[in-house]
Amino acid sequence: MGRLIYIIFFLGFNCYAQNISYNPELSSNWQFYKPLMFGDREINNDQKVVKIFLNTKTSDATTVPLMINGLIDQTPESFIKKIYIIVDNNPSPVAGVFNFSPDNGRVKIETRLRFEKFSFVRAVAEMNDGTLFQAAEWVKAEGGCSAPSAGSDGESVDLGKIRVRVDEIRNYEDPLLTEVQIKHPNESGLSIDFPSDKVARFIRDINVTYNDTNVFDGKVDFSLSDNPIIRFYFLPGRDGVLKINLTDTYDSVYTKTVNISKN
């Protein structure tokens, strides 16, 4: 009888643990952060507005590719105005908050994340009317924030070097996929070889304008991998000048300007 009770207890505990692992609403950290970030507002989980794509099992927790797609058109009447990227079990759970408008045409964020522990990663989309929608995935990766940095040195001559790739313009009214990458260590400050007397240096602010009109901006932290990369869409409308401004925690500002034309 005692052995039977033990088996029943073990199986029940195992099922309970699995339910916690794969039900995003049972995450204890999310239950703590959610009211702090969103109060008592309802968050819809039907995934009709936003979707996450990533490798849920990876051996390299320092650079996990992530793609977030908006599933609705960005119209003046109804659009996603903000995307929150949250890694529940990271030391700093809010990896980024990005702002959008109808001028993006389509909502997309592609980047690479660090994971310190097995965790849910979630994208919470806030609509222009204030309603909230989320998508979440359970990721089996750990040690990414405390791992020794393999990226660029904070004193490198290439520090802050920005590379921009833009798809060819075929129609001014079609969303244009843009990639921004910066040479930067994006230090977490938690790595085992990080000097105790040093302040972590990572990208904090991203701002992108086209012909002096804001088309993409966000606040990020060290949950983004070293040498951060971001992909997003915007509507060009006409030929113009794309300007990228990135600011890190040392108040260093890195700028890149790119001329964009249809020809």
C-alpha positions in Angstrom: 0.0 0.0 0.0 2.8 2.4 0.9 4.5 1.8 -2.4 1.2 2.4 -4.3 0.7 5.7 -2.5 4.3 6.7 -3.4 3.7 5.8 -7.1 0.4 7.8 -7.2 2.1 10.7 -5.5 5.0 10.6 -7.9 2.8 10.4 -11.0 0.5 13.2 -9.7 3.5 15.5 -8.9 5.0 14.8 -12.3 1.8 15.7 -14.1 1.5 18.8 -12.0 5.0 19.8 -12.8 4.4 19.3 -16.5 1.3 21.3 -16.4 3.2 24.2 -14.8 5.9 23.9 -17.4 3.6 24.1 -20.4 0.8 26.3 -19.2 2.0 29.9 -19.5 -0.6 31.2 -17.1 0.8 29.0 -14.3 4.2 30.6 -14.4 4.8 32.1 -10.9 7.1 34.8 -12.3 4.4 35.8 -14.8 1.8 35.9 -12.1 4.1 38.4 -10.3 5.0 40.6 -13.3 1.7 40.6 -15.0 -0.2 42.9 -12.6 2.8 45.2 -12.2 3.0 45.7 -16.0 -0.7 45.5 -17.0 -2.7 45.9 -13.8 -6.0 44.0 -13.9 -6.4 44.3 -17.7 -7.5 41.1 -19.5 -4.9 39.5 -21.8 -6.4 37.4 -24.6 -4.6 34.2 -25.4 -6.3 33.1 -28.6 -3.2 34.1 -30.7 -5.3 35.7 -33.5 -3.2 38.9 -33.3 0.4 37.9 -32.6 2.5 34.7 -33.0 5.9 33.6 -31.8 8.3 31.4 -33.8 11.6 30.0 -32.3 13.6 26.9 -31.5 12.1 25.7 -28.2 15.1 23.3 -27.6 18.6 24.7 -28.2 22.1 23.9 -27.0 23.2 27.6 -27.2 21.2 29.7 -24.7 23.3 32.8 -25.5 21.8 33.4 -29.0 18.3 32.0 -29.5 16.6 33.3 -32.7 13.2 34.7 -32.1 10.5 35.9 -34.6 7.3 37.6 -33.7 4.7 38.3 -36.4 1.6 40.4 -36.1 -1.4 38.6 -37.7 -3.5 41.7 -38.6 -3.1 44.5 -41.0 -1.9 47.8 -39.6 -4.7 50.2 -40.5 -5.4 53.6 -39.0 -8.6 52.2 -37.5 -7.0 49.1 -35.8 -3.3 48.4 -35.3 -0.8 47.0 -32.9 0.8 49.9 -31.2 3.2 48.1 -28.9 4.9 44.7 -28.5 6.3 43.5 -25.1 8.9 40.7 -25.2 9.0 39.0 -21.8 11.3 36.1 -20.8 9.7 35.0 -17.5 12.7 33.5 -15.8 15.4 35.8 -16.9 17.1 38.1 -14.3 15.6 41.1 -16.3 12.4 39.6 -17.7 11.4 42.5 -20.1 13.7 41.9 -23.0 12.2 44.7 -25.1 9.2 47.0 -25.6 8.7 48.1 -29.2 6.3 50.8 -30.7 4.5 50.5 -33.9 2.0 52.4 -36.0 0.1 52.1 -39.3 3.3 53.4 -41.0 4.9 50.0 -40.4 2.4 48.3 -42.7 3.1 45.0 -41.0 4.3 44.1 -37.5 7.4 41.9 -37.3 10.3 41.6 -34.8 13.2 39.3 -35.4 16.1 39.2 -32.9 18.2 36.9 -30.8 17.7 36.3 -27.1 19.6 35.0 -24.1 17.9 32.5 -21.7 19.3 32.1 -18.2 16.8 29.3 -17.3 14.1 27.2 -18.9 11.4 29.7 -19.4 8.3 30.9 -21.2 9.0 33.7 -23.7 5.9 35.7 -24.5 4.9 38.5 -26.9 2.2 40.7 -25.5 0.6 42.9 -28.2 -1.2 46.1 -27.2 -3.7 47.4 -29.7 -4.4 51.1 -30.3 -7.7 50.7 -28.3 -5.8 49.3 -25.3 -6.8 45.6 -25.7 -4.1 43.0 -25.1 -3.2 39.8 -26.8 -0.4 37.3 -26.2 1.4 34.4 -27.6 3.9 32.3 -25.5 6.3 29.4 -26.0 8.2 27.3 -23.5 12.0 27.3 -24.2 14.4 24.7 -22.9 17.6 26.7 -22.8 19.7 27.9 -19.8 22.9 29.7 -18.8 22.8 32.3 -21.5 22.9 35.4 -19.3 25.8 34.1 -17.1 27.9 32.6 -19.9 31.2 34.3 -20.7 30.7 36.7 -23.6 31.9 35.5 -27.0 31.0 38.8 -28.7 32.8 42.0 -29.4 34.9 43.7 -26.8 33.5 46.8 -25.1 36.8 48.6 -26.0 37.0 47.3 -29.6 37.6 49.9 -32.4 34.5 48.3 -34.1 32.3 49.1 -31.1 29.1 50.6 -32.3 29.6 49.8 -36.0 26.1 49.4 -37.5 25.2 47.3 -40.5 21.9 47.9 -42.3 20.2 45.6 -44.9 17.1 46.7 -46.7 15.0 44.7 -49.2 14.7 46.1 -52.7 11.8 48.5 -53.1 9.3 47.1 -55.6 6.3 49.2 -54.5 6.4 52.2 -52.2 3.2 51.1 -50.5 4.5 47.6 -49.6 6.2 47.0 -46.2 10.0 47.1 -46.5 11.9 44.5 -44.5 14.9 46.1 -42.7 17.7 44.6 -40.7 19.8 46.5 -38.2 22.9 44.9 -36.5 25.3 46.6 -34.2 28.8 45.5 -33.1 28.3 45.6 -29.3 29.0 43.2 -26.4 25.5 43.8 -24.9 26.9 42.7 -21.5 24.6 41.2 -19.0 26.9 41.8 -16.1 26.1 38.3 -14.8 28.7 36.3 -16.7 31.2 34.5 -14.6 34.2 36.4 -15.9 32.6 39.9 -15.6 34.6 42.4 -13.5 32.9 43.2 -10.2 33.8 46.9 -10.4 32.4 47.4 -13.9 28.9 48.5 -15.0 27.3 46.3 -17.6 27.2 47.9 -21.0 24.3 47.1 -23.3 22.0 48.7 -25.8 19.1 50.5 -24.1 17.3 52.6 -26.8 16.6 52.0 -30.5 15.1 54.8 -32.7 14.7 54.6 -36.5 13.3 57.4 -38.6 12.6 57.7 -42.3 12.6 61.2 -43.8 12.6 62.5 -40.2 9.4 60.5 -39.4 9.6 57.9 -36.7 9.0 54.4 -38.1 10.4 52.1 -35.3 11.6 52.5 -31.8 12.0 50.5 -28.6 13.7 50.0 -25.3 15.7 46.8 -24.8 18.1 45.2 -22.3 20.8 42.5 -22.0 18.3 39.7 -22.8 19.2 40.5 -26.4 22.3 38.6 -27.4 25.7 40.2 -28.0 26.0 42.0 -31.4 22.2 42.7 -31.3 20.2 42.2 -34.5 16.7 43.5 -35.1 14.5 43.1 -38.2 11.3 45.0 -38.8 9.0 46.5 -41.5 8.1 50.0 -42.4 6.3 51.7 -45.3 8.7 53.9 -47.3 6.0 55.8 -49.3 8.8 57.4 -51.4 12.6 57.6 -51.8 14.3 58.9 -48.7 16.8 58.7 -45.8 16.7 56.0 -43.2 18.4 57.0 -39.9 19.2 54.6 -37.1 20.1 55.8 -33.6 21.2 53.4 -30.9 22.1 54.4 -27.3 23.7 52.2 -24.7 23.9 52.3 -20.9 27.2 54.3 -21.1 25.2 57.0 -22.9 27.1 56.3 -26.1 25.1 57.1 -29.2 25.7 55.1 -32.4 24.2 56.4 -35.7 23.9 55.1 -39.2 22.2 56.8 -42.2 21.2 55.0 -45.4 19.8 56.4 -48.6 16.9 54.3 -49.9 15.5 54.6 -53.5 13.5 52.5 -55.8 16.1 52.6 -58.6 
